Amino acid sequence: MLSWSKASLAAYFESGVNSHATASRPSEPGQGRLYAVSDVHTDKPENMAWWRRLEECGAHRADSLILAGDVSHRPDVLLETLQIAARAFRTVHFVPGNHDLWVRGGGGGGGG
């Protein structure tokens, strides 16, 4: 079980990078790590800002990501988030969640 202190979690989300993972990154070029996240809800501006910072830092370009659903109920935000993830990581595997499957056009309302 992974256990983080409240301070470590705050630092992780405020920095835009996982300092714990980058400190122990494999030393051989081309080797990366596999991350899995879900429920990122990038229709919330603060969550989208975090993803943009993650892309800008460039620390995960050798890594892979499993994005396991509940990104956004808005198709435009879902697409933008997937594009950001594709630029930030070497490979991205997306599994839609209920928010992604019951999307609404444009910007209105929430999904399941």
HELIX and SHEET records of a PDB file:
HELIX    1   1 LYS A    6  SER A   15  1                                  10    
HELIX    2   2 SER A   19  ALA A   23  1                                   5    
HELIX    3   3 PRO A   45  CYS A   57  1                                  13    
HELIX    4   4 PRO A   75  ALA A   88  1                                  14    
HELIX    5   5 ASN A   98  LEU A  101  1                                   4    
SHEET    1   A 3 LEU A  34  VAL A  37  0                                        
SHEET    2   A 3 SER A  64  LEU A  67  1                                        
SHEET    3   A 3 THR A  91  PHE A  94  1                                        
END                                                                             
